[in-house]
């Protein structure tokens, strides 16, 4: 599955929440560089080495392309929903893209991420906790990030 991220946002994110261990893994990046998120699965379908038909995995990745196709096919397909489907680096040049990855503890009842914001010195994870049937409490988890400015996303 592929998701096109919100073109109104400069900085996008995705996060994965483990409610058993109360951990949240998050990524923040420039939407202009990575407008797509791909969710993929491998369920014992690949029989060649090293998978041997035994691999079960699920992955999320932020990307400059919506589908796992070659460079030529991505270029020939052109934009999708008004967004680019490929990215190129001209000959004899270079391109740098920054992103932030973080892992943090969250409260035991933390259940939903609604936004992630990068601020000077911290990452703010906005979400909600569960307090009984139909009851949610808005909560912000603050993650210290002293060198966040080095990534140049803020």
VEXDREN-2710 file (C-alpha; in Angstrom, 1 decimal):
% VEXDREN-2710
k/r/px/py/pz
1/UNK/0.0/0.0/0.0
2/UNK/1.2/3.5/-0.8
3/UNK/0.1/6.8/0.9
4/UNK/0.6/10.3/-0.5
5/UNK/1.4/12.7/2.3
6/UNK/-0.3/16.0/2.9
7/UNK/1.1/18.6/0.4
8/UNK/0.2/21.4/2.9
9/UNK/2.8/20.2/5.4
10/UNK/6.4/21.1/5.1
11/UNK/7.6/18.5/7.6
12/UNK/5.9/15.1/7.6
13/UNK/6.2/12.1/9.9
14/UNK/5.2/8.6/10.6
15/UNK/5.3/6.7/13.9
16/UNK/4.9/3.2/15.1
17/UNK/3.5/2.5/18.6
18/UNK/4.2/-0.6/20.6
19/UNK/1.5/-0.6/23.3
20/UNK/3.0/-3.7/25.0
21/UNK/6.4/-2.1/25.6
22/UNK/5.1/1.5/25.7
23/UNK/7.6/2.6/23.0
24/UNK/7.2/4.9/20.0
25/UNK/9.5/4.9/17.0
26/UNK/9.1/8.0/14.8
27/UNK/10.6/9.6/11.7
28/UNK/10.3/13.2/10.6
29/UNK/11.4/14.4/7.1
30/UNK/10.7/17.1/4.4
31/UNK/7.6/16.3/2.5
32/UNK/9.1/17.8/-0.7
33/UNK/11.9/15.2/-0.6
34/UNK/9.8/12.3/0.5
35/UNK/6.1/12.7/-0.5
36/UNK/5.2/9.0/-0.2
37/UNK/5.0/6.4/2.5
38/UNK/5.0/2.7/1.5
39/UNK/3.7/-0.1/3.6
40/UNK/4.9/-3.6/2.5
41/UNK/4.8/-7.1/3.7
42/UNK/6.7/-10.3/3.0
43/UNK/4.8/-13.5/4.0
44/UNK/6.9/-16.5/3.1
45/UNK/6.6/-15.8/-0.6
46/UNK/10.3/-15.5/-1.6
47/UNK/11.8/-18.9/-1.7
48/UNK/15.3/-17.9/-2.9
49/UNK/18.2/-17.2/-0.5
50/UNK/18.3/-15.7/2.1
51/UNK/14.6/-15.9/2.7
52/UNK/14.0/-19.6/2.0
53/UNK/10.3/-19.2/2.2
54/UNK/10.5/-18.5/6.0
55/UNK/10.5/-14.7/6.2
56/UNK/7.6/-12.8/7.7
57/UNK/8.1/-9.0/7.8
58/UNK/6.2/-5.8/7.6
59/UNK/7.8/-2.5/6.7
60/UNK/7.1/1.2/6.5
61/UNK/9.3/3.5/4.5
62/UNK/9.2/7.1/3.5
63/UNK/10.2/7.5/-0.1
64/UNK/10.5/9.6/-3.2
65/UNK/8.6/7.0/-5.2
66/UNK/5.3/5.4/-4.5
67/UNK/6.0/1.9/-5.9
68/UNK/9.0/-0.5/-5.8
69/UNK/9.8/-0.2/-9.6
70/UNK/12.9/0.6/-11.5
71/UNK/14.1/4.1/-12.3
72/UNK/13.0/3.8/-16.0
73/UNK/9.5/2.7/-15.1
74/UNK/9.1/5.4/-12.4
75/UNK/10.2/8.1/-14.9
76/UNK/7.9/6.8/-17.6
77/UNK/4.9/6.7/-15.3
78/UNK/5.3/10.4/-14.5
79/UNK/3.5/12.2/-11.6
80/UNK/0.7/10.5/-9.6
81/UNK/-2.0/12.7/-8.0
82/UNK/0.1/15.7/-8.9
83/UNK/3.1/14.4/-6.9
84/UNK/6.5/13.3/-8.4
85/UNK/7.1/9.5/-8.5
86/UNK/10.9/9.7/-8.8
87/UNK/13.9/11.8/-7.8
88/UNK/17.1/12.2/-9.6
89/UNK/20.6/13.5/-8.8
90/UNK/22.2/15.1/-11.9
91/UNK/25.6/13.8/-13.1
92/UNK/28.6/15.0/-11.1
93/UNK/26.5/16.5/-8.4
94/UNK/25.2/15.5/-5.0
95/UNK/22.0/15.7/-3.1
96/UNK/21.5/15.7/0.7
97/UNK/18.3/14.9/2.5
98/UNK/17.9/15.1/6.2
99/UNK/15.6/13.2/8.5
100/UNK/15.1/12.6/12.2
101/UNK/14.6/9.2/13.7
102/UNK/13.7/8.7/17.4
103/UNK/12.6/6.1/19.9
104/UNK/10.9/7.1/23.1
105/UNK/8.9/5.7/26.0
106/UNK/5.3/6.8/26.1
107/UNK/2.7/6.6/28.9
108/UNK/1.1/3.1/29.4
109/UNK/-2.3/4.4/28.2
110/UNK/-0.9/6.2/25.1
111/UNK/-2.8/4.9/22.1
112/UNK/-2.8/7.4/19.2
113/UNK/-0.4/9.8/17.5
114/UNK/-2.1/12.8/15.9
115/UNK/0.9/15.0/15.1
116/UNK/4.6/15.3/15.5
117/UNK/6.3/18.7/15.7
118/UNK/9.9/19.6/15.7
119/UNK/10.8/22.5/17.9
120/UNK/14.1/23.9/19.1
121/UNK/15.6/21.3/21.4
122/UNK/12.7/18.9/21.4
123/UNK/10.3/16.7/19.4
124/UNK/6.7/17.0/20.4
125/UNK/4.6/13.9/19.9
126/UNK/0.9/14.9/20.1
127/UNK/-1.6/12.2/20.7
128/UNK/-4.2/10.8/23.1
129/UNK/-4.6/8.3/25.8
130/UNK/-7.4/5.9/26.5
131/UNK/-9.4/6.4/29.6
132/UNK/-12.4/4.0/29.3
133/UNK/-14.9/3.4/26.5
134/UNK/-15.1/6.4/24.2
135/UNK/-13.0/8.6/26.5
136/UNK/-9.8/10.1/25.2
137/UNK/-7.4/12.5/26.9
138/UNK/-5.1/14.7/24.7
139/UNK/-1.4/14.3/25.7
140/UNK/1.9/15.6/24.4
141/UNK/5.1/13.6/24.9
142/UNK/8.2/15.7/24.7
143/UNK/11.5/14.1/23.6
144/UNK/14.7/16.0/24.2
145/UNK/16.6/16.6/21.0
146/UNK/19.6/18.8/21.6
147/UNK/21.1/18.5/18.1
148/UNK/17.9/18.8/16.2
149/UNK/19.0/22.0/14.5
150/UNK/21.9/20.1/12.9
151/UNK/19.5/18.2/10.7
152/UNK/18.1/21.5/9.4
153/UNK/14.5/20.5/9.4
154/UNK/13.5/23.3/11.7
END
